[in-house]
Amino acid sequence: MASTMVIPGSAPNVLERQHSAVVLLEQEHAMSQARWYAAYTCANHEKRVVAELGARDVEHFLPVYSSVRRWKDRRVTLDLPLFPGYVFVRLALRDRMRVVQIPSVVRLVGFGGLPTALPDTEMEILQAGLSRSPNAEPHPFLGVGRHVRITGGPFAGLEGILKRRKSRLRVVVSLELIQRSVAVDVDAADVQGVVSAKGADSLPPVFRKCCI
């Protein structure tokens, strides 16, 4: 019976090559898949970046709120960014140069030199909710408190931290990736307590939702 000679180290090399091929395929898929990212901009250049993104046909999202400011002898209503210094863009990473080459864009936010994608579901809820909730406004970044789940209203599906403010409740939706928060009104009937198995509340690692 003929015997087969096994070269020491040959099998692991084959496995390593197969693993490397799988990793490359996953990286290519990630580079070609359109996801939401946060573009960090120069101060007060958010709307300028939006204009450039529109000219470059890049899908983007700049949530704003109305703020009344006193200007000399009159009051002026301004549309200001809800998340100052950031514009959200949706694109494949292989196309990121269309964004980072804009002079007013500093970088796409991420870790280890790589942009970090924001969860699609949370971004969809945020977009839909803000379009239906005209009372949203910026809020100091909030990351601790009693966790709840919003079960009704325009922000149904988000989780957060609940506190009572006078006779109403406000939800502060915080993006931990960019350390920014936005406050919106909610009805008391539209929140439900959430507790983890360890007795402490848990949140998704990128989006942290809070309430005040």
NULOKOL-528493 format. One line per field, with one value per residue (C-alpha): residue in one letter; chain; x, y, z. Coordinates in pm, whole numbers, always signed. Layout:
<sites>
rest [A  ...];
kette [A  ...];
u [X  ...];
v [Y  ...];
w [Z  ...];
</sites>
This chain:
<sites>
rest [M  A  S  T  M  V  I  P  G  S  A  P  N  V  L  E  R  Q  H  S  A  V  V  L  L  E  Q  E  H  A  M  S  Q  A  R  W  Y  A  A  Y  T  C  A  N  H  E  K  R  V  V  A  E  L  G  A  R  D  V  E  H  F  L  P  V  Y  S  S  V  R  R  W  K  D  R  R  V  T  L  D  L  P  L  F  P  G  Y  V  F  V  R  L  A  L  R  D  R  M  R  V  V  Q  I  P  S  V  V  R  L  V  G  F  G  G  L  P  T  A  L  P  D  T  E  M  E  I  L  Q  A  G  L  S  R  S  P  N  A  E  P  H  P  F  L  G  V  G  R  H  V  R  I  T  G  G  P  F  A  G  L  E  G  I  L  K  R  R  K  S  R  L  R  V  V  V  S  L  E  L  I  Q  R  S  V  A  V  D  V  D  A  A  D  V  Q  G  V  V  S  A  K  G  A  D  S  L  P  P  V  F  R  K  C  C  I];
kette [A  A  A  A  A  A  A  A  A  A  A  A  A  A  A  A  A  A  A  A  A  A  A  A  A  A  A  A  A  A  A  A  A  A  A  A  A  A  A  A  A  A  A  A  A  A  A  A  A  A  A  A  A  A  A  A  A  A  A  A  A  A  A  A  A  A  A  A  A  A  A  A  A  A  A  A  A  A  A  A  A  A  A  A  A  A  A  A  A  A  A  A  A  A  A  A  A  A  A  A  A  A  A  A  A  A  A  A  A  A  A  A  A  A  A  A  A  A  A  A  A  A  A  A  A  A  A  A  A  A  A  A  A  A  A  A  A  A  A  A  A  A  A  A  A  A  A  A  A  A  A  A  A  A  A  A  A  A  A  A  A  A  A  A  A  A  A  A  A  A  A  A  A  A  A  A  A  A  A  A  A  A  A  A  A  A  A  A  A  A  A  A  A  A  A  A  A  A  A  A  A  A  A  A  A  A  A  A  A  A  A  A];
u [+0  +138  +190  +133  +411  +292  +516  +533  +356  +182  -173  -161  -37  -338  -569  -400  -443  -810  -861  -687  -908  -1221  -1096  -1028  -1378  -1529  -1321  -1422  -1787  -1752  -1581  -1859  -2159  -2323  -2343  -2397  -2089  -2035  -1827  -1651  -1648  -1475  -1664  -1981  -1914  -2191  -2414  -2118  -2033  -2396  -2380  -2062  -2213  -2516  -2294  -2107  -2432  -2348  -2644  -2633  -2833  -2798  -3066  -3142  -3360  -3509  -3356  -3474  -3184  -3191  -3008  -2978  -3336  -3514  -3546  -3417  -3510  -3215  -3192  -2895  -2736  -2869  -2525  -2281  -1968  -2110  -2286  -2402  -2317  -2421  -2175  -1945  -1601  -1436  -1601  -1501  -1259  -1567  -1629  -1289  -1159  -1412  -1204  -1439  -1441  -1180  -1237  -1489  -1521  -1389  -1130  -784  -772  -1082  -1428  -1691  -2036  -2346  -2628  -2868  -3179  -3105  -3028  -3357  -3552  -3365  -3439  -3806  -3853  -3693  -3904  -4216  -4095  -4046  -3939  -3600  -3306  -2941  -2864  -2539  -2406  -2580  -2468  -2605  -2949  -3244  -3283  -3617  -3744  -3963  -4261  -4469  -4446  -4198  -3895  -4040  -3765  -3495  -3377  -3270  -3250  -3560  -3607  -3907  -3886  -4170  -4494  -4339  -4076  -3791  -3576  -3213  -3081  -2703  -2451  -2167  -1942  -1944  -2033  -2340  -2700  -3039  -3354  -3708  -4045  -4216  -4544  -4530  -4739  -4474  -4188  -4115  -3843  -3545  -3317  -3032  -2967  -2713  -2963  -2801  -2920  -2740  -2712  -2575  -2200  -2225  -2566  -2653  -3006  -3091  -3383  -3424];
v [+0  +334  +584  +957  +1180  +1469  +1770  +1921  +2254  +2214  +2167  +2475  +2678  +2569  +2659  +2996  +3068  +2970  +3191  +3483  +3440  +3449  +3762  +3932  +3849  +3991  +4308  +4348  +4305  +4566  +4808  +4773  +4785  +5126  +5216  +5527  +5710  +6031  +6293  +6530  +6883  +7211  +7430  +7585  +7426  +7163  +7330  +7398  +7027  +6940  +7155  +6978  +6636  +6725  +6833  +6501  +6300  +6152  +6052  +6256  +6356  +6680  +6701  +7060  +7240  +7589  +7830  +8185  +8425  +8791  +8997  +9371  +9503  +9191  +8815  +8582  +8214  +8001  +7638  +7495  +7145  +6907  +6743  +7035  +6945  +6634  +6539  +6181  +6021  +5690  +5532  +5236  +5275  +5234  +5568  +5753  +5982  +6157  +6278  +6317  +6523  +6796  +7079  +7130  +6759  +6661  +6284  +6001  +5908  +5567  +5371  +5248  +5462  +5299  +5463  +5300  +5242  +5350  +5095  +5121  +5053  +5330  +5576  +5494  +5547  +5869  +6007  +5909  +6027  +6368  +6429  +6384  +6552  +6928  +6986  +6817  +7013  +6951  +6826  +6779  +6428  +6184  +5827  +5713  +5663  +5423  +5241  +5222  +5113  +5346  +5140  +5404  +5735  +5849  +5705  +5360  +5099  +5309  +5245  +5502  +5646  +5789  +6081  +6301  +6669  +6861  +6723  +6565  +6318  +6387  +6132  +6217  +6015  +6001  +5895  +5754  +5740  +6120  +6205  +6408  +6400  +6532  +6569  +6488  +6472  +6139  +6029  +5836  +5560  +5506  +5387  +5050  +4960  +4754  +4561  +4328  +3982  +4135  +4388  +4673  +4837  +4765  +4965  +4902  +4986  +5264  +5420  +5498  +5629  +5827  +6014  +6318];
w [+0  -104  +173  +153  +270  +485  +484  +832  +848  +511  +648  +871  +573  +371  +658  +697  +327  +345  +652  +481  +176  +395  +573  +240  +115  +434  +400  +35  +132  +409  +172  -87  +149  +200  +571  +779  +912  +1108  +928  +1169  +1027  +1094  +1342  +1194  +853  +865  +605  +379  +393  +314  +1  -111  -42  -251  -539  -513  -498  -156  +64  +383  +690  +886  +1158  +1260  +1515  +1528  +1777  +1845  +1902  +1995  +1736  +1805  +1807  +1685  +1730  +1461  +1412  +1302  +1190  +1380  +1376  +1641  +1659  +1619  +1425  +1257  +935  +876  +542  +390  +150  +92  +250  -87  -181  +137  -49  -195  +160  +323  +30  +111  +264  +560  +656  +915  +909  +928  +1296  +1396  +1589  +1501  +1190  +1040  +1018  +1240  +1092  +1285  +1324  +1029  +1241  +1489  +1210  +1038  +1362  +1431  +1084  +1093  +1451  +1402  +1091  +1307  +1627  +1588  +1951  +1941  +2076  +2170  +2519  +2712  +2652  +2886  +2949  +3286  +3442  +3444  +3114  +2934  +2594  +2390  +2276  +2097  +1917  +1652  +1836  +1908  +1915  +2083  +2438  +2689  +3036  +3197  +3437  +3500  +3411  +3573  +3423  +3114  +3002  +2764  +2582  +2524  +2230  +2265  +2003  +2207  +1902  +1873  +2235  +2137  +2263  +2153  +2366  +2245  +2422  +2493  +2651  +2979  +2822  +2553  +2777  +2937  +3187  +3068  +3305  +3207  +3355  +3592  +3719  +3530  +3213  +2887  +2565  +2215  +2203  +1946  +2009  +2369  +2427  +2735  +2884  +3106];
</sites>
